[in-house]
Amino acid sequence: MVLINSGKEKLLELAEQKHKHSISIFMPTHRRGKEVLERQDALTFKNHIQTARQTLKSQEVRPEEIDELMQPLETLLDDPNFWRHQQEGLAAFRNPDYFAVYHSPLPLENTFHINSRFLLQPLLPFAQPFPEYYVLQLGKNGVALYRANYFSIVPLDSEEEMPSSMDKVTKYYRFEKELQGFNAGMAGQGGVAAMYTSDDLANKEKNHLLADFFRLIDEGIRNLIGDQNAPLVIASVEYLQPIYREVNTYPHLHESGLTGNFDNVDINEIHRMANELLGDSLETKRQLRIEQYQNNNDNGLGSTDIRELLEAAASARIEALFVQTHTDVWGHFDEETMALTIHDSQQEESESLIDKLALLTMRYNGEVYVLDEVNLLGQQEPITAAALFRF
């Protein structure tokens, strides 16, 4: 089994897989609650497996081939640890030569698809070019640096560049429960958290030790990140943040931080809070591309025609593609001959032309954006796709 991350590289990898029995499963999942305790997510997944079996049987696939194809999917049903560690959605991809699952940070629509290629459109939102940012977590248990975008967060190997432990400094501190402190979240939300406190007499010496420690971290961050134009967010108790800001030399340290004790907080929760803190800044590039489309549509650098879009994508002409969520066009497109056939509805051998359009765009380093409605020029009716051309 391959646990895939979001991003265009993995989508392009999935797009390379081709077999007449390619199964795609998408479903919402739950992190906690009765849905987890009562294994409701596993039951939903089991229903998809049964549907796949029935579909393959109707296609007169031999029983032993069906069993072999379903085996890794059915193995997941008997893995309670797998179902206890879900996010908001789950995607599974299986053909005789390939098996992968993806845990989605956003809910996925409950659907099943079997065709000659995997269905990728539900994952297109995760390939959008959201700007990267970094999270620096400071705590008694250690120091960690994460690289993130809107949909993912991963730890960076920073051991060689900066110290990972505060033990040499924090041994001078008392750690107390402060009932009026901060929870593991934004300041002012209430709750109970461990706060770093110290006797007033030793404050100056302790701050000096912390500042020296933070200078080493700051030097490591400059070595790891360089001068990227990417925000850096601090996640720590309130007391540490002004001390770190005093010694920081990274030019894009965010003016606000995540305040609380994060030593035992799940990284996915820190990710959610960082996204919320950064807010609209993550949408800047999308809005810029929309404005460029609107300003250039009249001079031939924009289109909504599916044939023109596919031909432009195959010719590496698309700079930015906008597609409407939960819509599709079915048919065939040959990127070498530019021959296009559009079907009125999905047929057994149809391919998703929206998947094809998006994957061709990404292959040639174009950007793909998924919108609730592609209505960029105030059309009366939303359209399926639009694109800004390079030339």
N, C-alpha and C positions, 0 to 999 in steps of 0.2 A: 504494500500500500504506500502511495506517495501522498504526504500531507502537503498540499499546495498552498502557497501564499497568493494573495491578489497581485495584480500587475500585468502589464502587457506581455512580458516575457513568458509567463505561465499560460496566458491565454493563447499566445502563438504556438506554444508547445502542444496544448490541447487541440488546436486547430490542425496540427499535422497528423493527428490520429484519424485514421479512416478505416472503417470496417462496416459491413452491412448490418451488424448487430451492435451498434454503439448506443449504450444506455446512459441517459442523463436524468438524474433525480435532483429536484430542488424542493426544499421544505423549510418552514420556520422551526426553530428550536427554542429551548428555554434554559436559562442558567440555573434556575432554582424554582421552588414551589411544587405544587402537587403534580404538575406535568412531569417533573423529574422523579418525584417519589413514586408516582403511579406508572412510570415508564411510557407515558403517552407519546413521546417523541419516537421511541423505539417501535411502538405500534404503528405510527404513521409510516415509518420507514418500511416496516414489514408489509404494509398494504401496497406500497410501491413495488416491492419485490414480487408480491403475488401478481400484480398487474403485469409486470415484466414477464413473468413465467407464462401467463396466459397469452400475452401478445406473441411471444416466441413460439409457443405451441401452435397458435393459429397460423404462423408462418411455416409450419411443418419442420421446425428445427428438431433434431433428434433429442430425446430426453437426456441422454448422457452429456450432450453438448450444453443443454440448458443447465444441468446440474453444475458443470464445470464453470460456466459463466457466472452463475449466481453464488458460487461458494464464498468468495471474499466478501460479498455484500451480506450474506447470511451470517458469516462469522462475526460481523459487527453487532448483530442482534444479541449475541451471547456475551458481549463485553460490557459489563456494567460500568466499568471505569470510563469507557468511551462516552457513554450517555450522561455521565455525571459531569463531564467537562465540555459542555457545548457553549456556543455563543448565541447569536440571535438567529442564525440560519445555517443550513447544511446543504452542500452540493456534493453529489457523488457521481463519478464517471467510470464506466466499465465497458470494455470490449474484450475479446479474447486475448489481446496483447497488452492491455493497459488497465490500471486501476488507480484512482486517486480520489481523495476527499478534500473538501475545503470548508473550513469553519468561517462563516460570514459574520462580521460585526453588525450587519444590518439584517432585518428579516427578509427572507426570500419567499416568493409566492409558491404555494404548494402545487407542484406540477411534475409530470413524468413525460419523457420523450425518448423514442427509440428510432434511429435512422442510420444512415451511412456515416454521419458525422455527429459529434457531440454538439448539443445546443449550448451556446455560450452567451447569448444575449443577457440572461439574468445576472451575469458577472461583469458585464461591460462597465457598470458604474465604478468598479474597483480599479479599472485601468485608466480612469481620468487623471490628468496630470496635476493633481493637487500639490502645492508646494510642500517641500520637506521642512521639518523643524526638529529641534532637539530638546530633550528633557534631561535635566541634571537632578538626580535624586540624592539628597544629603540626609543621612540619618545615623543613628548610633550603630546600626548593623552594617554600615558601610556606605560606599559611594558608587553610584551607577550612572552611566550615560546612555541614553536611548536616542535612536533616530526614528522619526515618525512622520507619517502624513495623516490625512483624514481617516484612512481606512486601516492602517497598520502601524505597529510599533515593534521595534526589535532592539535588543541590547547590543552595544558596541563593545568590542574587545579593547578595553582601555587600560589593562593591567600594566603594560609596559610604559605607558605615557603618563599615568598619574596614580597617586596612592589610592587604594581602595578601602582603607580602614581608618576610622577616626579614633581607634583605641588609645593611641598615644596622647591624644588630646582629651578625650571624654573621660579618661580615668580621674580627672580632676573635678568632675561634675557630679552632682546629685541629680537623679531622675525621679520626679514626683508626679503623682496624678493631680491634675488641675481641673477641677470640676467645671470651671468657667472657661476652659480653654477651647480649642478648636477640634472638630472631628477631622477625620482624614478627608478633608475637602476644602472648599473655599472658606476663607476667614468669615466669621459672622454667622455660620450656619448652625452653631451650637453643637452640643455633644461633649464627649469625654476624650481627651487625648493626652499623651505623655508630652510634657513640655520640659525643655532643658532650662534648669534654673541654677543659680549660683549665689553664693554669699556676696553681698555688695563689696566687701573688702577685697575679694579676689577677682572682681569683674575685669579690671583692666588687664591683669596678667592673663586671664583666660581668653579674653578677646584677642590679645596679642598672639597667643598660641593658635587660636582658630584662624586668624588672619594669615599667619605663616603657612598653615595647612592649606588654606584656600588658595593661596598664591601658587602652590604646587599643582592644585587642581586646575586653576586658570591656565597655567602654562601647558598642562596636558591637553586641555580643550583647544587651545590655539594650535597645538600640533596636530590634533585629530581633525578638527573642523576647518582650520585655516581662516580665511577671510570670506567664507561663504555668506551670501545674503540670506541667511536662514535664522529665524528666531530661536533663541535659547530660553527655555522656561525652567525656573528653579522650583523644585518640589521639596519643601522642608518645613520644619517648625518655624514660627515667626521670628524667633530670636536669632536664628542663623542668617536670615536673608540680608539684613542691612550690613552685616559683617562681610558677607561674600560680595555684595554689590560694591563695597568700598575698595576691594582689591581687583575686581573684574576688569579685564582689558578687552574682552570680546565685544565688538561694536554693536551686536544685535541682541543683547540680553533684554528680554521682555520686561517692560516696566512693572508688570505685576507678576506674582508667582502663585503657585499652589501652596496653601498654608495648612500644615497639619503634620502629624507623625505618620509617615508612609512606610515605616519599616515592615509592616505586615499587611500592607494593602496590595491587592492584586493589580498587576501592571495594566490590565485592561481597564480597570477603574481609573487609574492615573491617566491613561490615554483618553478616556471619555472626558475627564475634567480638563485636560489640556486643550482638546478640541473646543470645548465650551469656552475656555478662557480666550483662545485666539479668535474665535467667532468668525466675523465676516472677512477677516484677512485671508482665510483659506479660499474664498470665492473670487478673489481679485482677478486671477488669470482667466477664469471662465467669463467674467463680465467683460474683460478686455477683448477676448475673442468674439463675443457676441457683438460688441460695438464695431469691431473691424468688419465683421460680416455685413452689418447694417450699412456701414459707410462705403463698402465696395461692391455691394450687390448690383448696382446699376451700371458698373463698368465691366461687367462680364466675369468678375472674380467670385461669383456666388451662384448657386443653383439649388433647386429642390427636385429636379427631375432624376428619377432613380437610374435611368440608363446613363445619363451624363455623369452622375455621381460615381457609378461603378467604373465607367471608362476612365474617369479622372483618377480614381483610387488606384486602378491598375497601372496608370501611367505616372504614379508618384506625384500627382499634382495637388493633392488635398493637404492643406495646412491644418485645418480644424474641421471636424465632422460633428454635427449635432444630430442625435437620434432621439426619437420619442420612446419613453419607457413603455413596456408592455404592448408594443405593436410590432408587427413583422410583415414582410413580403416574402412569398415563397416562389421558387422557380429554380433556374439554372443560369449561371454566368461563367463563361470561359474567358479567363483573363488573358489568354494568348490570342484568341481570335476575336474577342470582344462580343461574341454571340450571346444574346440574352433571350431567355424565355421566362415569362411571368405566368404563374398559375393563379387561377381564381381563388384557390384554397390549397391548404397543405396536402400534398400527395405522398405516396409511399417513398418515392425517390426525390422529393423536393429537397432543396437546401435553403436555409435561411439566408436571404439576400442581404438582410441587415447585418447578420454575422459576417458574411463575406465582405461587405462594404467596410465594416469596422476593422476587420483583420487586415485587409489590404491597406487601409489607412495607417494602421499601427506598424505594419511591416516596413513602410517607407517613412517612418518617424513622424507621421502626422498625429494630431491630438484628437481624441474622441471624448465627447461630452454627452451625457445622458440627461435629458430634460423631461420634466413632466409633460410639457407641451412644446413642440417645435413651432413656435408662432412668432418668429423673430422680426417679421415685418408687418405685424398686425393683420395677417390674413384672417378672413372670416372663419376658416376651418383650419385646425392644426394639421400639419403635414408630418409624414413619417420621418423624413431626414432632410438635412440641408448641409451645405459645405462651403467653406471659404477656401478658394483655390490659391495656390502659390503663383501660378501664371496661367 
